[in-house]
Amino acid sequence: MDIIRQLEEEQLRKDELDFNTGDTVRVHYRIKEGTRERIQVFEGTVIKIQGTGLRSTFTVRRLSYGVGVERTFSLHSPRIEKLEVTRHGKVRKAKLFYLRDRQGKSAKVKEKRNY
């Protein structure tokens, strides 16, 4: 049991990704195509964060040509090059699954303002 915990601590991400549910993020994800690697940017709203430690994941949702696309990323994945927070959202729930049923203005998350 102690060996597993030690292995997990070695694989944990050193830089802390500071974001919350409702934030609009830009995930720079390394993709391997054959022998080449490239970085693909996936931008959208974080609709859920779950798990603890090495198993923690977050799901990002965006609209692409009118179709909702969701992608789940492992928080401690070495393939995540960087994560930029473009907007901080003001939400009152931990999981924003209600955004799946909404379209247009009602699908937007209000921005958190710090005066």
MOLIN-V626157 format. One record per run of one state. SS is the DSSP state (2 for helix, 1 for strand, 0 for the rest). FROM is the first residue (numbers start at 0). LEN is the number of residues. Records with the same first field share a line. If there is no record, write none. Layout:
BEGIN
SS=FROM-LEN, FROM-LEN
END
This chain:
BEGIN
0=0-1, 11-12, 33-2, 50-2, 55-1, 64-2, 74-5, 87-1, 89-7, 101-2, 107-3, 111-4
2=1-10, 52-3, 96-5, 103-4
1=23-10, 35-15, 56-8, 66-8, 79-8, 88-1, 110-1
END
